[in-house]
């Protein structure tokens, strides 16, 4: 790599010696870095899966631009206060001094710093200040998780005003973009062929390629269903089984009962997760676990369950705790088993030793789910595997099965087309001391909530059969080795499922017939399958989703997918499978 020295650099700027302390770039980072240098762009959008190493890549670009004299200052914009400090720590390791304590009231930072780390909220509160700072020195602005620039109109407007004069802007994101029509500042949108506009990244690196490269860990999802019973304010007692077809209201209330700290479901799942953590620590001694809770009260209650189960306390991180960043940093470098947190730990927080998770929240946007799972996938050495325990509800099962699907931000498309339950994104990132909304907000009393092991999801496949907690069937999957390559995970899961089915046959147990799907459920499954195949064809060919759907309609006939019959969708599924076969 050729680096031309600038004629004059401040002592705080990185030089060649500082580069020697920087980690060697991974293949994708080097490829994206080289592409950036070839283009010399003012704006550049990099989409890389959580855990892939966006921070290291961005700081290498900053180092190069500083050493060439292209820029004189760096501004990092993040979603949260904790991430400001995390960026400053990482920057210091490559010789860039970033001030994470900068306040709007200061107006300027010390000359000892090359730049500042601020939040999107800070920018929105005083965009004129940040514009003046940007105009005063040639500045590179790094937008961490750029989709947050559209969280509120004031945020987007503030970001545009503050950083329009920037010399360079590098936008980063690790997750599917927003599901609403709020354009993201400094992101390019291109026509998709069906009247919509789709975000265009300059470089993309998804979970699938990262898994193949060993950059991220394979993730298995252990899903738990169970029997729920609750009493409404009117005194009615209602019972339902999580994991079976339910109405929207029944599902929201059953889910709420499952997450209730007073019920047995969450206790049993935490117990299973702790047993899984013990197994993982046989091969990865410092492996840690994270429970993502809905609210402060639940987080404290889950921590009490951990003490009972594990015999040691858990670190609790709450959004209003002034020591939150300190606690996260201490947990990161310790051997402690469990961290319990509300949503603030779902995005960007880097704790590489996390290997086991419990998804104990009802937030179900693709963005939040991907960011939450992203806390567990950062690979340190080959063979480490992540395990995430989830309630067996359709939207989460769909998201778990679609881990490798890459989504763009689309303007002008009906939200329901993806077949995903995408509520307002703001809910997913709020830091509040209130429980997640689950539909019925009236007084609610959980009467019973017991867990049943349902299945394991990995790489789009489902393994295992329903079984009681502590049963041999559950233990087959709880006891998976903590160090396995992705192909070994799939092979072992298939073998254990086959062993369970053989054991059933030996006992003379009849095969359980698959439950018949209602017409609307069948339609939902067909649409999901077709959308998944269209996504795969998009990755393979680069054709926009809308163009692929239009070509399928031309080939097979019929209306748009939302109005198509089951037979018409099946024809399109067969057609796109035929394309894939012919192209091999």
N, C-alpha and C positions, 0 to 999 in steps of 0.2 A: 504494500500500500504506500503510495507516494503522498507525502505530506509536505507542503511548502510552508516554511516558517514565515510568520508575519514580521514586519519590520520592528514592531514594538508591541509587547504584550505586558499586561499588568501581572504582577507576581501571582495573583490569584487565578490566572488563566492556566489551563493545562498545557504541558509541553510534552516532548517525546518521553522524558523520564517518567512523567505521570502515567502515560499510556502503558508503560511496562507493568503497572500494578493492576491494570484492567483485565478482566477475564477474557479469554479467547472467545471470539464470537462463534456461535453455533452456525451451522450451514445456512439456515433460513435468515439469521440475522445478517450474515455476511452478504447474502444475495440481495436482501432488501437495502442494506447499506450501500452496496455497489450501485444498485439501481438509482438510489437517491443521488449519489455523486455524479452519475452519468447525466441525470436530468437537470441538476441544479435548480430545483423547483422552488417557487415561493410557497406553495401549499403542497402538502404530501399527506395522504391518509393511509395509515398502516392498520390493517385488521389482523390481529393474531390472537389465538386462543388463550384464555387465562392460563398462566403458568408457563408460557412459552419464553418469556424473558423480554418483554417490551421495554422495560426500564433500561436494561443494559444496552439494548440497541439504540434507544433514543439518546442516551448519554454519550454513546460513541459518536453519533452524528454531531451532538453539541460540541464535543471535544474537537472534532475535525474542523467545524466551522469557526470555532474560537481560534484554533491554531493557525488557520488560514487568514484570519482577520476579517472574514465575511461578516461576523457579528462581534459585538463587544459585551453583550449581556444575554442572560437566559432567564425567562419567566416560565415556571411550571404551574399549570392550573389543574387542580385536583378536585374530586368530589367531597373529600372529608379532611378534617384537621389532621387525623393520624397519618394520612397519606402524604401530607406536606413534609412531615418529619422523615417518613420512609424515603421519599425522594431525596431529601437533603443528605441523609446518611449514605445513600447509594452514590450520590454525586461526589461526596467528599472522598470516596474511595478511588475516584478517577481524577482527583485534583480540581474539581469544580466546587467552589464554595457557594452554597445556596443558603439563604436565610429563610427558615421555615416559620420564624416568629414575626415576620413583617405584618404590621397592622396598618390599616388605611389611615389612621390618625397620624402615623409617622410622616407620611409623605415621601420619605426617602429611606434607604437603608445604608448601612455602613459601607465605606469604600473597601472594606475587607472582603466584601461579598461580590461575586460575579453576577448574582441574580437573586431572585426570590421565588418561594413557593407559596401560592395563594389558592383559595378555593373559588369555585364558581360564584358562590354567594358573596364573597368579598368583592369580586368584580362587579356584580350586579348592584351592590350598594354604592359604588363610587367609580363608574366607568371612566369619567373624565380624568380622575387621578391616574388610573392605569394607562390611559391613552397618553397622557403627558410623559409618564415614565418610559413608555414604549417609543415615543418620538425623540426623547432625549438621547438615546443610545441605540445603535443598530442591534436589534433584539431578535433572538429566536424564541418563539413561544411554543412550548410543548403542552398540548392539551391531553391530559390523562383521562381516558374514558370520555371522549368528546361528545357522546350522546347526551351527557348531562347538560350540555350547553342549551338543550332544548327543553329542559325540565319545566321551565316557566318562561313566558314571553319576555319578562324582564331580564332573565338570565341570558337568553339568546341575543336580545337587543344590546345588553351590556357587553357581551363578548365581542359582538361586531364593532361596537363603538370603540372599545378599549384597544383592540388588537388589529384593526384595519391597517394602521401604519406599520405593522411589524415587518421587518426585513424578511424573516422566514417564519412559517407556521408548520409545525409537525403535529398532526392529529393521530391519536392512538385510541383503539378500542379493542376489547377482547370478547365482545358478546354480540348477539343479534341486536340490531338497531331498534329504535323506538317503533311502537305500533301505532302511533298517532301521526297526524299530518303537520307536526311542527318541524319546519326545515332546520337542519343543524348548520350553524354558521361554518363557513369555509369548507363545506363538503360539497362536492360536485354531484349533481343529479343528471342522469341521462334518460331519454325516453325509452320505454320498455317495449314498445310495439303494441301495447293494448290500452293506451291512453294514460298510463301511469308513469311516474318518474322514479327511478331506482338509484340509490346511492352508488357511486363508483369509487372503489378503493384503488389506490395505486399499487398496493401490495397486500396480498391476503395469505394467511397461514392458518388453516383450520385445525380442529382437534384430530381429525382422521390422519392427515399427514404428520402432525406432531406425535401422534401415538406410534405411527410406523417408524418415525425417526428416533424414538426413545426419548423425546423431549418432555413428554408428559406421561403420567402413569395411566395404566388401564383402570377403569372404574367399574366395580360391580355394585348394583343397586339391590339391596335386600328389602323387599316390600312386605309389609305386614297389614293384614286385614283384621277382622275381629267383630265381636258382638257388642253393639252399643245400645244403651237404654238411657233415656233422659225424660225430664219432666218440664213441660212448658209453663209459662206464667198462668195459663188457664187451668193448670192442674192435670192436663192430659199427659199420660205416659206413652212414649213412643219408643219402639225398638227397631233397629235396622242393622244390617250386616255390612260393614265397610268392605269394599271390594266387590260388591254385587251391584247390578243395575239399580240406581236410585234416582228419584226426582232431584232437581237442583236443591230444593229446600232440605230434603232428607240427607243429601250428601253433605251440605254445609253443616248441618247440625251433628251428623255422625262424625264428621271430621273434627268439629269443635269438641265433641265428647272425647275423642281419641287423644287430643292434645291436652285435655284437662289434667293438671297435675294431681288432682284428687282421684283420678281413675287408675285402673290397673294397666291400661294399654300402654301408656307412656313409661310406667315403671318396668313393664316386661320388655319393652323395646330397648330402654336404656340398659337393662341387665344384659340383653343379648349383645348390644353394641360393646359393652365393657368386656364380655367374654371374647368378642372378636378382637378387641384391642389387645387383650392378653395374648392371643394367638399371634397377632401381627408382631408384637414386641419380642417374640422368640427369635425372629429373624431381623427385626429392626428395633433395637433396644430403646431408642429414644422416641419411638412413634407416639403421637398424641392424638386425642380425640376432640371434636368440637360439636356442641349441641347448639343449633341456631334456633332460638326461641322467638315467640311472638311478642312478648312484652316483658317488662321488668319483673312483675310478680311471678310469672311462669319461670323465668330464668332462675330466680332464687330458689323456687320449689324444685326445679330439675337438679340444681346443685346439691340440694339436700338428698335427693334420690341417689346421686352419685356417691355421696359420702357413705350412705347405707350399703350400696352395692360394692364399691371399690375399696372401702375402708380408708379413704383419704379424701380431702376436700377438693373442690374444683375452683379454678380461677374464674371469677365472674366479671364480665366486662359490660358495662351499661353506658348508654349514650350520654347520660348526664354526669358521668364520673370524671372529674378532672384528672384522675390518674389512669384513665383508660389506656392511653398510649404507653405509659410506663408498664402497666400490667401485661399488655400484649408483648412488649419487648422482653420482659422477664420470662414470660411463658415460652417465648420462642427459643430462648437459650437454655431452658431448664429441661429436666427429665419428667416434669409433672405429667400426669395422665390426661386430665380433662380441662377444657376451657368451655365455659357457657357464656353465650353472648346473644344480644338482640341483633337486629339486622345490620348494625354498623360493621360487623366483621365479614359481611357477605361479599364485599367488593374490594379488590385491590390489596387487601392486607396480606402480607407475605409471611407465612409461617410454614416453611417447607416440611417440617416434621409431621404436620397433620396428615393422618392416614385413615382415620375412621370418623364418620360424621353421622349425626342424627338430624334430619330435616324436620324439626318440630315447629313449623310455621305454616300458615295457610297461604302465604304469598306465592302466587303461581304464574307470574309472567315468565316468558322464556328468558328475558334478560336476567331477572333475579335468580332463577333456578341455575342458569349457566354460571353466573358469578359465584353463587354459593358453592356449587360443585367445583368451581375453579380453585377454591381454597385447598382442595385435597389432591389436585392432580400434578402439582409441581414435582418433577422427577429430580432426585439427587443422584441416584445410581440405578442402573438397569435392574429390572426385576421387582422394584417396589410397586405395590398395588394399593389402590384406594378402595374403601368400602363405605357406602353411604346408605343409611337406613331411612326408608321413606314410608309414609302411609300409602296404602294401596288404593289410590284414587285416580280416575282416568286421566286427568290433566297431567299429573306428575308422571304416570306411567308413559304417557305419550312423549313428554319431554325427555325422560330417561332413555327411551328407545331412539330418540332423534339427536343424541349427543353429537353426532358427526355432521348434522345438517348445518350449513352456513346460511345465514339470512342477511339480507340487506335492508336498509331503510327504504320503504316504498311510500310515495306520496300519491294520494288519489285513489287508493284501493280500499274496498270494503274490508273492515277488520276481520270479518268472519271467514274470509277466503282461505286462510291458512288452517282453519279447523282448530285453532287454539284459543283457549280462554284467556285473552289478554286484557286484564283490567288496567286502569291508569298506572302508568309507570311511577308516578310520584309515590304511590303507596308503597312500592317496593323498596324505596330508599329513605323513607321517612325515619327520623330518629325520634321516637315518641314513647311515652310511658302509657300506651294504650294497646289493648289486644288487637290483633288483626281482625278485620271485619269478615265474618263468615255468613253473611246473609241475615240471619235472625238475630237482631241485637237486643231482643226482649230478655228479661230475666230467665235464666236457664239453669237447670240443675242436673248434673250428670249423676245417674243412678248406678250404672254399670258400664264398664269399658274394659273389655278383655282383648288381648292380642292373639292373633294366629299367624304363624309364618305362612306367607302366601307363595312367593316365588322370588327368583333371582333374575335380574335383567343384566345382560352384558352383550355389547356389540349388536344390538337390535334383536337378540334372541332371548327367549324365556326358558328358565330351567327350574326344576323342583316342583313339588306338589304341596298343597295345603297341609299343615301339620301343627301340632300344639307346640308352644314354647318349651324348649328343653328336650324335644323328641329327637330320635336319631336322624330323622329326615332334615330337621333344622340344623343339627350339629354337623351334618355333612358339609354344609355351606359355611356355617360359622367357623368351622375348623380348617378352612382352606389355608394353605401356607401364605405367609405374608410376602414372600418373594417369589414372583412368577412372571415370566414374559407373557405378553398378550396372547400368543398362540397357545401357550401352556394353560392359561386361564380358560380359554374356550374348550380346549381338549379335556381338561379336568372337570369342568362343569358338565360337559356332555357325558363323560364317563360316570359321574356320580348320579346324574339323572337316569341313565340307563340302568345302573345298579339298583336304584330305587324302584324302577318299573319292573325289573326282573324279580326283585324281592316280593312285590305285590302279586306277580303272577304265580310265584312259588306258593304263596299263601292262599291262592285261589281267589284273590279279591278281583272282582270284575273291573274292567277298565271303565273309568269315569267318562261318560259321554260329554262332549263339549256342549255347554248350554246354548240353546238356540238364541240368535240375536234378534231383537226387535227390528222392524224395517228401518227406523231412524238410526239405530246403532250400526246396522249393516252398512247403511249409506255413509255414516261417519268413518267407518273403517276403510271403505273403498276410497273415499276422498283422501284420507290420510295416506293410504298406500300410493295412490296416483301422485299426490304432491311430493311424497318422498322420492319416487322414481324420477319425477321432473327435476327435483333438486339434484339428484345424482347425475342426471344427464347434463344439467347446467354446469356442474363441476367438471364433467368429462369433456364437454364441447365448448364451454364458454358462452353458449347461447342464452339469452335472457329467459327467465321463466315464462313471461308472457308470450314470447315467440314460440317456445316449445308447446305451450297449451294451444296456441293458434294453429300450429302445424298438425297437432293431434286432431283438432276439430276438422281441419281440411281433409285429413286422411280418413277419419272415421265418421264424420258427420255429427250432427247434434248440436245442442246449445252449449253455453258456458257451463263450467263444472257445477256451479251452484244450482242450475236448473236441469242438469243431465240426469237421466235415469240410471239405475244400478247397472243395467245391461250396457248402456253407452259408456259408463265409466270402466266397466270390465273390458270393453273393446279397446279403449285407450290404453289400459294397463297392458293388454296383450301386445298392442302395437309398439309401445315404447320398449317392452322387453325384446321384441323382435329386432328393433333398431340396435339394441345393445348387443344382441347375438351376431348380427350382420357385421358390426363394426370391429369385432374382435380379430 
